[in-house]
Amino acid sequence: MKHVVTAILGGGRGTRLYPLTRHRAKPAVPVAGKFRLIDIPISNSLHAGIDRIYVLTQFNSASLHRHIAQAYRFDTFSRGFVNILAAEQRMSSETWYQGTADAVRQMLPRLLESRPRDVLILSGDQLYLMAMEEFVGRHRERDADLTIAVKPVPASEAPALGIMRIDANGRIVDFVEKPQDPEVIRGLQLDAATIERLGIDAEPGQVLASMGIYTFRANVMRELLDGSDAVDFGREVIPQAIEGLRVFAHVENGYWRDIGTIRGFHEANLELTELVPELNLYSPERPVYTRPRFLPGCKVNACAVEQSILCDGSIISKSVIRRSIVGIRGIIEPGCRIEHSIVMGATHFPGDEEEDESGRYPVPLGIGADCEIRNAIIDLDARIGPGCRIVNERGVDHLDGDDWYIRDGIVVVARKAVLPAGTVI
């Protein structure tokens, strides 16, 4: 699409995804075995023909920068780019990004320097595939100042989202960010008559939630943000905008997940192992782009594998793998049983590394022999010794250990962690 730029919000500290965000920005977290979260919004933008993309980051962004530099390279005759806009001190501001609106305001000169007609705002920590060309096209058809992508969700999810009410033309007439009052939520619920009048695919009792995806008319964005002290789009900018501007909702009924917690991340990944997942990563029309790695295929030796994703370069021997994901270069030794788990794999093959002071690593890279892993996330380059049991048998909800953590009942083994043989979690 012409005269559109994309701004992808890299997110804050990602504390709810800790320890996956201990050494990386949230958009750099591996997902679905071989991708990074940032690949999702970039791919959605590129499929729409919007190839001028800015990624706004500030926390632990080194690996994110590296991934983008290695994955997204445009030819000499293209205007396209994916540029990192890291928080920086300038004459106009010496503070880090304070919120979504503040991040965009601080980078307005960069975002608008090519004089785009519209600015597409995407989140860097969501899992979805969406036709952005239809979203921006509908925004232009309505001559809207701001269009918000919305999705019908159960009312129980309202306290964590921005909830709105729209009129028969799709114009937003009320917006409440993360409502906590049950009476307010009830007032925003959809009834059968409203659903029929709006012609949307929803159930009575649901609410319309913001997906954190926006299209702004560029000059309107400047007017709303320039000179303002607004920090957040949901809490401040959108409620202000609906009072006097043409603000519309674009109802999206496709798959969308906000990857905000360890449990949410775990569930969203494992949903991809279903026979026909809601999010189709196998679509030839809209593939997810990522860094090309030129790895050999997965090698499976005498295993029982059920409803799982096994990625390039992994080597799995005489083990049982059920409803799990084994990422790139994942090594699983004989006798293992892995269920409902994500093994992210490794950044290199065994042997492509420096030795420790003793001349060898006490625990080899990957999952050692005779391990049992259930309801867990094993981060990149972890070394799990033989005979380990990572199962959370006591059902603990939250606990910190040495290089391992339990969040929402899910055991997370940190990146580059070393678990000695026989460790039980």
C-alpha positions in Angstrom: 0.0 0.0 0.0 1.2 3.5 -0.8 2.0 6.2 1.7 1.8 4.0 4.8 4.5 3.3 7.4 4.4 0.7 10.1 5.5 1.3 13.7 5.9 -1.8 15.8 5.9 -1.3 19.6 8.6 -3.4 21.1 7.0 -3.5 24.6 8.3 -2.8 28.0 10.4 -4.9 30.3 8.2 -8.0 29.8 8.2 -8.8 33.5 5.3 -11.2 33.2 7.3 -13.3 30.7 10.3 -13.5 32.9 12.7 -15.4 32.7 12.2 -15.6 29.0 12.8 -11.9 28.9 15.8 -12.0 31.3 18.3 -11.6 28.4 16.1 -10.5 25.5 13.3 -8.1 24.6 9.8 -9.6 24.5 9.6 -9.4 20.7 12.8 -11.5 20.4 11.3 -14.4 22.4 11.3 -17.6 20.2 7.8 -18.8 19.2 6.5 -21.9 17.3 10.0 -23.5 17.3 11.8 -21.4 14.7 10.3 -17.9 14.7 10.6 -14.8 16.9 7.5 -12.9 18.1 8.7 -9.8 16.1 8.4 -11.9 12.9 4.6 -11.9 13.3 3.9 -8.1 12.9 6.7 -7.7 10.4 5.2 -10.5 8.2 1.7 -9.1 8.5 2.9 -5.7 7.4 5.0 -7.1 4.4 2.0 -9.2 3.2 0.0 -6.0 2.9 2.7 -4.4 0.8 3.8 -2.0 3.6 7.5 -2.4 3.6 8.7 0.8 5.5 8.7 -0.6 9.0 10.1 0.9 12.3 10.5 -1.2 15.5 10.5 0.9 18.7 12.6 -0.8 21.4 14.4 -0.1 24.6 14.9 -3.1 26.9 17.4 -5.9 26.3 17.3 -5.2 22.6 20.7 -6.6 21.4 19.3 -10.0 20.2 16.3 -8.3 18.6 18.6 -6.0 16.7 20.7 -8.9 15.6 17.7 -11.0 14.4 16.2 -8.1 12.4 19.5 -7.3 10.8 20.0 -11.0 9.7 16.4 -11.6 8.7 15.1 -8.6 6.8 17.3 -7.4 3.9 15.8 -5.6 1.0 17.3 -5.4 -2.5 18.9 -2.3 -4.0 15.8 -1.3 -6.0 13.4 -1.4 -3.1 12.4 1.4 -0.8 11.7 -1.1 1.9 13.4 -1.4 5.3 13.0 -2.6 8.8 14.7 0.0 11.1 15.2 -0.1 14.8 14.3 3.0 16.7 15.8 2.5 20.2 15.0 4.9 23.0 17.6 7.6 23.0 18.4 11.0 24.7 17.6 13.9 22.4 17.3 17.7 22.8 13.5 17.2 23.1 13.5 14.3 25.5 15.9 12.7 28.0 13.6 10.0 29.2 12.9 6.4 28.1 9.6 5.4 26.6 6.9 5.8 29.3 4.2 4.0 27.4 2.8 3.2 24.0 1.8 6.8 23.1 5.0 8.3 24.6 7.1 5.9 22.5 5.4 7.0 19.3 5.5 10.7 20.3 9.3 10.5 20.9 9.8 9.0 17.5 7.3 11.1 15.6 10.0 13.0 13.5 11.4 9.6 12.3 8.0 8.1 11.6 6.7 11.0 9.7 9.9 12.1 7.8 8.7 10.4 4.6 5.4 12.2 4.9 3.1 9.2 4.9 -0.6 9.5 4.7 -1.3 6.9 7.4 0.7 5.2 10.2 -0.1 1.6 11.1 0.7 0.8 14.7 1.3 -2.9 15.6 2.2 -4.7 18.8 5.4 -6.7 19.0 4.1 -9.3 21.4 1.0 -10.7 19.8 0.3 -13.9 17.8 -2.0 -13.4 14.8 -2.2 -13.3 11.0 -4.3 -10.4 9.7 -5.0 -8.8 6.3 -3.6 -5.3 7.0 -4.4 -4.1 3.5 -8.1 -4.6 4.3 -7.7 -2.9 7.7 -6.0 0.2 6.2 -8.3 0.1 3.2 -11.4 0.2 5.3 -9.9 3.0 7.3 -9.5 5.1 4.2 -13.0 4.2 2.8 -14.5 5.6 6.0 -12.3 8.7 5.8 -11.4 7.9 9.4 -9.0 9.8 11.6 -8.2 6.7 13.6 -9.3 3.0 13.2 -8.9 0.4 15.9 -8.8 -3.3 15.2 -11.2 -5.0 17.6 -12.2 -8.5 18.5 -15.2 -10.0 20.4 -14.0 -11.6 23.6 -15.7 -13.1 26.7 -16.6 -10.5 29.3 -14.3 -12.2 31.8 -11.3 -10.9 29.8 -12.5 -7.3 29.9 -10.5 -6.2 32.9 -7.2 -6.8 31.0 -8.2 -5.1 27.8 -9.5 -1.9 26.3 -13.3 -2.3 25.8 -15.6 -0.2 23.6 -19.1 0.4 22.3 -19.8 1.2 18.7 -22.8 2.6 16.8 -24.5 1.1 13.8 -21.9 2.6 11.4 -18.9 1.1 13.4 -18.0 4.4 15.0 -16.7 4.2 18.5 -18.9 6.0 21.0 -17.4 4.8 24.3 -14.1 3.4 25.3 -12.9 2.2 28.7 -9.3 0.9 29.3 -9.2 -2.2 31.5 -12.6 -1.7 33.2 -12.7 -3.3 36.7 -16.3 -2.3 37.7 -18.7 -5.2 36.8 -21.5 -2.7 36.2 -19.3 -0.9 33.6 -18.5 -4.2 31.9 -22.2 -5.2 31.8 -23.0 -1.9 30.1 -20.5 -2.7 27.3 -21.7 -6.2 26.7 -23.2 -7.1 23.3 -26.8 -8.3 23.1 -28.3 -10.3 20.2 -30.0 -7.2 18.7 -26.8 -5.2 18.6 -24.9 -8.1 17.1 -27.5 -8.5 14.3 -27.5 -4.7 13.7 -23.7 -4.5 13.5 -23.5 -7.7 11.4 -20.5 -9.1 13.4 -19.6 -12.6 14.3 -20.0 -12.5 18.1 -22.0 -14.2 20.9 -24.4 -12.3 23.2 -22.6 -11.3 26.4 -19.3 -10.8 24.7 -17.5 -7.4 24.6 -15.5 -5.7 21.8 -11.8 -5.5 22.8 -9.0 -3.4 21.3 -6.3 -5.6 19.8 -3.7 -2.9 20.2 -3.6 -2.4 16.4 -4.3 1.0 15.0 -4.3 3.0 11.8 -3.8 6.7 12.3 -4.1 9.5 9.8 -0.6 10.9 10.0 -1.6 14.5 10.6 -4.1 13.5 13.2 -1.5 11.5 15.0 0.8 14.5 15.1 -2.1 16.7 16.4 -2.9 14.2 19.2 0.6 13.5 20.3 2.8 16.5 19.6 3.0 18.7 22.7 0.8 16.3 24.7 1.8 14.6 27.9 -0.3 11.5 27.1 1.6 8.3 27.9 -0.7 5.5 26.8 -3.0 5.1 23.8 -5.7 3.2 25.6 -5.9 5.2 28.8 -5.5 8.7 27.3 -5.2 9.1 23.5 -8.2 7.1 22.4 -10.8 8.4 25.0 -9.7 11.9 24.0 -9.9 11.2 20.2 -13.5 9.8 20.3 -14.8 13.0 21.6 -14.3 15.0 18.4 -12.6 12.9 15.8 -13.8 10.2 13.4 -12.7 7.0 15.3 -13.9 3.7 14.0 -13.7 0.0 14.9 -12.6 -2.7 12.5 -13.9 -6.0 13.7 -11.5 -8.9 13.2 -12.7 -12.4 13.8 -9.5 -14.3 13.0 -7.0 -15.8 15.5 -5.4 -13.3 17.9 -3.5 -14.0 21.2 -1.8 -11.5 23.4 1.3 -13.2 24.7 1.5 -11.5 28.0 2.1 -14.3 30.6 4.1 -17.5 30.8 0.9 -19.6 30.8 -0.5 -17.6 27.8 2.8 -18.1 26.0 2.9 -21.8 26.8 -0.8 -22.4 25.7 -0.5 -20.3 22.5 2.6 -22.3 21.4 1.0 -25.7 22.1 -2.2 -24.7 20.3 0.0 -24.7 17.2 0.5 -28.5 17.5 -3.2 -29.2 17.0 -4.2 -31.0 13.8 -5.9 -27.9 12.4 -4.8 -25.0 14.6 -6.7 -21.7 14.5 -3.5 -19.9 13.5 -2.4 -21.5 10.2 1.4 -21.2 9.9 1.3 -23.4 6.8 -0.5 -20.9 4.6 1.3 -20.5 1.2 -0.4 -17.1 0.8 0.8 -15.6 4.1 3.9 -17.3 5.4 5.7 -16.0 8.4 9.1 -14.7 7.5 12.2 -15.2 9.6 15.9 -15.5 9.5 17.1 -18.1 6.9 19.4 -20.6 8.7 20.2 -23.2 6.1 19.9 -26.1 8.6 19.5 -29.8 7.8 16.2 -31.5 8.4 15.1 -33.0 11.7 16.5 -36.4 12.4 14.2 -38.8 14.3 15.6 -42.2 15.5 13.2 -44.8 16.8 10.8 -42.3 18.5 7.1 -42.1 19.3 5.9 -38.7 18.3 2.3 -37.5 18.7 0.9 -34.0 17.8 4.2 -32.2 17.9 6.3 -29.8 15.9 10.0 -30.8 15.3 12.1 -28.1 13.8 15.2 -28.0 11.5 18.5 -29.3 12.8 17.0 -31.2 15.7 18.1 -34.7 16.6 15.8 -36.9 18.7 16.6 -40.5 19.6 14.5 -43.3 21.2 12.2 -40.9 23.0 8.4 -40.2 23.4 7.3 -36.7 22.4 3.7 -35.7 22.9 2.0 -32.4 22.2 5.3 -30.5 22.3 7.6 -28.3 20.2 11.3 -29.1 19.7 13.0 -26.0 18.3 15.9 -25.6 16.0 19.0 -27.7 16.8 17.2 -29.4 19.7 19.1 -32.4 21.0 17.1 -35.1 22.9 19.0 -38.2 24.0 17.5 -41.7 24.3 14.9 -42.6 26.9 13.3 -39.2 27.3 9.6 -38.5 27.7 8.5 -35.0 26.9 4.9 -33.9 27.1 3.1 -30.6 26.8 6.4 -28.8 26.7 8.4 -26.3 24.6 12.1 -27.2 24.0 13.5 -24.1 22.3 16.6 -25.8 21.1 20.0 -24.1 20.6 21.8 -21.3 18.8 24.6 -23.7 17.7 25.3 -27.4 17.3 27.3 -29.3 20.0 31.0 -28.8 19.3 30.6 -25.3 17.9 31.5 -23.8 21.2 34.4 -23.0 23.5 35.3 -25.5 26.2 35.2 -24.5 29.9 38.3 -24.5 32.1 38.3 -28.2 32.6 38.5 -28.8 28.8 34.9 -30.0 28.5 31.3 -29.1 29.6 30.1 -31.2 32.6 26.6 -31.3 31.0 26.3 -31.6 27.2 24.0 -29.2 25.2 20.4 -30.3 25.0 18.3 -32.8 26.9 20.2 -35.7 28.4 19.2 -39.4 28.4 16.2 -40.7 30.5 14.7 -37.3 31.3 11.0 -36.6 32.0 9.8 -33.2 31.1 6.1 -32.1 31.4 4.3 -28.8 31.2 7.6 -26.9 30.9 9.5 -24.4 28.7 13.2 -25.1 28.2 14.9 -22.0 26.8 17.7 -21.8 24.3 21.1 -23.4 24.9 20.0 -25.1 28.1 21.9 -28.2 29.3 19.8 -30.8 31.0 21.7 -33.6 32.6 20.7 -37.3 32.3 17.8 -38.5 34.6 16.3 -35.1 35.3 12.6 -34.8 36.1 11.0 -31.5 35.3 7.4 -32.1 36.2 6.2 -29.8 39.1 4.6 -32.7 40.8 3.6 -30.6 43.8 1.6 -28.2 41.6 3.5 -25.1 42.8 2.3 -21.9 41.1 5.3 -19.6 41.7 8.8 -20.4 42.7 12.4 -19.3 41.9 15.3 -21.8 41.8 18.8 -21.8 40.5 18.4 -21.1 36.7 14.8 -22.4 36.8 11.5 -20.8 37.7 7.9 -21.8 38.1 5.4 -19.3 36.7 1.6 -20.0 36.5 2.5 -23.6 37.3 4.7 -23.9 34.2 8.4 -24.8 34.9 10.8 -22.5 32.9 14.4 -23.5 32.6 16.3 -20.3 31.8 18.5 -19.7 28.7 22.0 -21.3 29.0 20.9 -23.0 32.3 22.8 -26.1 33.5 20.9 -28.7 35.4 23.1 -31.5 36.9 22.2 -35.1 36.3 19.2 -36.3 38.4 17.8 -32.9 39.2 14.1 -33.0 40.2 11.9 -29.9 39.9 
